[in-house]
């Protein structure tokens, strides 16, 4: 096992937070279930972009 595999991997937190707050934001703004699904997808994509571009390579 490499050193990277031994560390706890918390990358999933960014995806879950993006998904949750995307749904929450869309639900508050529109009040519609359909827009909440779209907001969740956009939030999930934003979480992935944030993780892979801004946080990538950061040493903890």
N, C-alpha and C positions, 0 to 999 in steps of 0.2 A: 504494500500500500504506500502511496506517495504521501507527502506531507499535506497536500491539498485535500486528499480524501479523509485524512484524520480530523480535520477541522469540522465543526458543525456548520452545515450549509443552511443559511437562512435566506436564500434567494427567493424562496416561495413567498416570503412576507411581502415583497414589493408587488408581486402579482395579485395577492389577495387584497392588499390595501387599495391598489388601483381599481380592481373589480368592485370592491365594496363602495368606495367613494364615488366611482363613476355611476353606479346604480343609485346611490343616495342623491347625488347632485341632479341627475336626470329626473328622478322621482319628485324632488322638491320643485324643480323648475317647471316641468310639464304636467306632472300628476297622472301620466299615462303609463300603462304597463309596457307597451311597445317601445316607448322612448327610454324606459328604464333598462330594457335589454340592450338597446343600442348604446346607452351610456355606459353600461357594464363592459361591453366589448371595447369601446373607446378607452375606458379607464384601464382595462387589461393591457391594451396595446401601449398606452402611455407608461404603465408600470414596466413593461418589457423594454421600452426605449430608454427609460430612466436607468434601469439596471444595467443595460448593455452599453450605454454611452457615458453616463455621468459617474456611476459607481464602479465601473469596470476597472480592475487593476488596483483598487484601493487596498492598502494593507491595514489590517486591524490589529 
